Amino acid sequence: MDSGPLSEPPSRSLKGKVAIVTGAGCLGDGIGNGRAISILLADDGCDVLCVDLNLEWANKTVEMITAKPHRGRAISFRADVTSQADCESAVQAAIENFGRLDILVNNVGIGGAPGTAVDVDMVEWAKSMEINVASMVQMSKYAIPAMARNEGETKGSIVNMGSVAGLKGGTPHLLYPTSKGAIVNLTRAMAAHHAAEGIRVNCVCPGMLYTPMIADLAFQAIFPDELLDRCTSWDNVLAWDT
């Protein structure tokens, strides 16, 4: 007999789940998007493979996670997400260390090649698109088969980090909004392709957040001059809000 609506909300605990977060490191004690995501996942009980090209930065993220008890486990892993072999190795490391893979957060992204269509360097353009877009495909290429082996109706979840710039444009350079716009439609296509396998694919499109990378770009005048002043006053718009 149907007992009616549940009186308690479903658990939001991620205990027993395993995640890979790319771009999980950050300079020093700063809180970038990847570090914030890694810490919050672990805080909900998830085991996290913290992937970054800079192993020292990834190690610091792991150190911050393990500084507090009752969190999920965390290990660091150095990988270049533009390398097919490294992406495959990252997925394998998650399985070898934690036994499964449930969540992939494709967080790696850079400001990329500066300039308009008239003056952008096309070699830099291609490399930037490889980092911002192709890396997400490459990580998913190896993560999806691993997720598909999980039991249950929902076998896995992929989150691609986009940007409001991918929806509205509005940056002084062409590459960044173009790559983030590609991620939005990449996500739509992947969601349709893999829904039948029980794998959800979503895209997060945050606005401007005060992170060490954004502060550095503002300092270099890659963004408009007033951005640094705006960033340093955004105490309530941080990577934690992603």
URNOR-V33879 format. One record per residue. N is the residue number from 0. PSI is psi in whole degrees, 0 to 359 (NA if undefined). OMEGA is omega in whole degrees, 0 to 359 (none if undefined). BURIAL is b if it has 9 or more other ideal C-beta (glycine too) atoms within 8 Angstrom, else e. Layout:
n | psi | omega | burial
N | PSI | OMEGA | BURIAL
N | PSI | OMEGA | BURIAL
//
This chain:
n | psi | omega | burial
0 | 138 | 180 | e
1 | 124 | 182 | e
2 | 2 | 180 | e
3 | 189 | 182 | e
4 | 144 | 176 | e
5 | 139 | 180 | e
6 | 344 | 180 | e
7 | 142 | 178 | e
8 | 154 | 178 | e
9 | 152 | 180 | e
10 | 140 | 175 | e
11 | 7 | 180 | e
12 | 141 | 176 | e
13 | 18 | 179 | b
14 | 131 | 181 | e
15 | 351 | 177 | e
16 | 158 | 182 | b
17 | 134 | 182 | b
18 | 149 | 165 | b
19 | 130 | 175 | b
20 | 120 | 177 | b
21 | 151 | 185 | b
22 | 39 | 186 | b
23 | 351 | 181 | b
24 | 175 | 179 | b
25 | 150 | 181 | b
26 | 130 | 174 | e
27 | 224 | 180 | e
28 | 9 | 182 | e
29 | 159 | 179 | b
30 | 95 | 172 | b
31 | 177 | 183 | b
32 | 313 | 182 | b
33 | 320 | 178 | b
34 | 316 | 179 | b
35 | 315 | 180 | b
36 | 315 | 181 | b
37 | 315 | 181 | b
38 | 318 | 182 | b
39 | 322 | 176 | b
40 | 312 | 179 | b
41 | 324 | 179 | b
42 | 333 | 177 | b
43 | 11 | 174 | b
44 | 359 | 183 | b
45 | 141 | 170 | b
46 | 137 | 190 | b
47 | 129 | 168 | b
48 | 113 | 184 | b
49 | 104 | 187 | b
50 | 132 | 176 | b
51 | 152 | 175 | b
52 | 329 | 179 | e
53 | 103 | 184 | e
54 | 324 | 179 | b
55 | 319 | 179 | e
56 | 319 | 178 | b
57 | 320 | 177 | b
58 | 321 | 179 | b
59 | 321 | 177 | b
60 | 316 | 178 | b
61 | 318 | 178 | b
62 | 318 | 180 | e
63 | 324 | 178 | b
64 | 312 | 186 | b
65 | 354 | 178 | e
66 | 342 | 181 | e
67 | 134 | 182 | e
68 | 166 | 174 | e
69 | 19 | 173 | e
70 | 169 | 172 | b
71 | 167 | 178 | b
72 | 159 | 179 | e
73 | 139 | 173 | b
74 | 153 | 179 | b
75 | 153 | 180 | b
76 | 126 | 178 | b
77 | 128 | 177 | b
78 | 146 | 170 | b
79 | 110 | 187 | e
80 | 358 | 170 | b
81 | 357 | 179 | e
82 | 122 | 179 | e
83 | 316 | 181 | e
84 | 319 | 180 | e
85 | 320 | 179 | b
86 | 316 | 178 | b
87 | 319 | 180 | b
88 | 324 | 179 | b
89 | 315 | 178 | b
90 | 317 | 179 | b
91 | 322 | 179 | b
92 | 321 | 178 | b
93 | 317 | 181 | b
94 | 317 | 181 | b
95 | 323 | 184 | e
96 | 328 | 186 | b
97 | 350 | 173 | b
98 | 353 | 183 | e
99 | 177 | 173 | b
100 | 125 | 182 | b
101 | 330 | 189 | b
102 | 135 | 171 | b
103 | 124 | 175 | b
104 | 107 | 178 | b
105 | 91 | 188 | b
106 | 343 | 184 | b
107 | 133 | 176 | b
108 | 149 | 180 | b
109 | 164 | 175 | e
110 | 324 | 172 | b
111 | 191 | 185 | b
112 | 128 | 178 | b
113 | 161 | 172 | e
114 | 166 | 176 | b
115 | 183 | 178 | e
116 | 335 | 182 | e
117 | 319 | 189 | e
118 | 4 | 180 | e
119 | 142 | 176 | b
120 | 120 | 188 | e
121 | 336 | 175 | e
122 | 315 | 176 | e
123 | 323 | 178 | b
124 | 310 | 182 | b
125 | 318 | 180 | e
126 | 320 | 180 | b
127 | 320 | 177 | b
128 | 326 | 177 | b
129 | 317 | 180 | b
130 | 312 | 188 | b
131 | 328 | 187 | b
132 | 304 | 185 | b
133 | 328 | 180 | b
134 | 326 | 180 | b
135 | 321 | 176 | b
136 | 316 | 184 | b
137 | 317 | 176 | b
138 | 319 | 181 | b
139 | 328 | 180 | b
140 | 323 | 182 | e
141 | 334 | 181 | b
142 | 321 | 186 | b
143 | 313 | 177 | b
144 | 325 | 178 | e
145 | 318 | 178 | b
146 | 322 | 184 | b
147 | 341 | 179 | b
148 | 350 | 180 | e
149 | 155 | 177 | b
150 | 163 | 177 | e
151 | 169 | 182 | e
152 | 317 | 176 | e
153 | 112 | 186 | e
154 | 339 | 182 | b
155 | 168 | 181 | b
156 | 131 | 176 | b
157 | 132 | 177 | b
158 | 120 | 178 | b
159 | 130 | 182 | b
160 | 109 | 176 | b
161 | 215 | 180 | b
162 | 153 | 173 | b
163 | 336 | 177 | b
164 | 333 | 178 | b
165 | 345 | 178 | b
166 | 325 | 188 | b
167 | 352 | 186 | e
168 | 218 | 169 | e
169 | 4 | 175 | e
170 | 161 | 183 | e
171 | 351 | 182 | e
172 | 159 | 187 | b
173 | 324 | 189 | b
174 | 310 | 189 | b
175 | 307 | 180 | b
176 | 329 | 178 | b
177 | 313 | 181 | b
178 | 321 | 180 | b
179 | 327 | 174 | b
180 | 322 | 176 | b
181 | 322 | 180 | b
182 | 323 | 179 | b
183 | 312 | 181 | b
184 | 332 | 170 | e
185 | 315 | 181 | b
186 | 317 | 178 | b
187 | 315 | 182 | e
188 | 316 | 180 | e
189 | 321 | 179 | b
190 | 317 | 179 | b
191 | 321 | 183 | e
192 | 323 | 193 | e
193 | 4 | 178 | b
194 | 319 | 182 | b
195 | 339 | 178 | e
196 | 359 | 181 | b
197 | 23 | 181 | b
198 | 120 | 179 | b
199 | 143 | 178 | b
200 | 121 | 182 | b
201 | 161 | 180 | b
202 | 133 | 175 | b
203 | 129 | 182 | b
204 | 77 | 181 | b
205 | 158 | 170 | b
206 | 199 | 182 | e
207 | 125 | 178 | b
208 | 149 | 178 | b
209 | 98 | 177 | b
210 | 163 | 178 | b
211 | 324 | 180 | b
212 | 316 | 180 | e
213 | 318 | 179 | b
214 | 321 | 180 | b
215 | 319 | 178 | e
216 | 320 | 179 | b
217 | 319 | 180 | b
218 | 324 | 180 | e
219 | 1 | 181 | e
220 | 26 | 175 | e
221 | 330 | 172 | b
222 | 169 | 181 | b
223 | 153 | 187 | e
224 | 325 | 185 | e
225 | 353 | 186 | e
226 | 319 | 182 | b
227 | 317 | 178 | b
228 | 321 | 179 | e
229 | 316 | 182 | b
230 | 312 | 185 | b
231 | 348 | 177 | e
232 | 1 | 183 | e
233 | 61 | 182 | b
234 | 340 | 182 | e
235 | 11 | 178 | e
236 | 79 | 189 | b
237 | 175 | 180 | b
238 | 333 | 178 | b
239 | 334 | 185 | e
240 | 353 | 181 | e
241 | NA | none | b
//
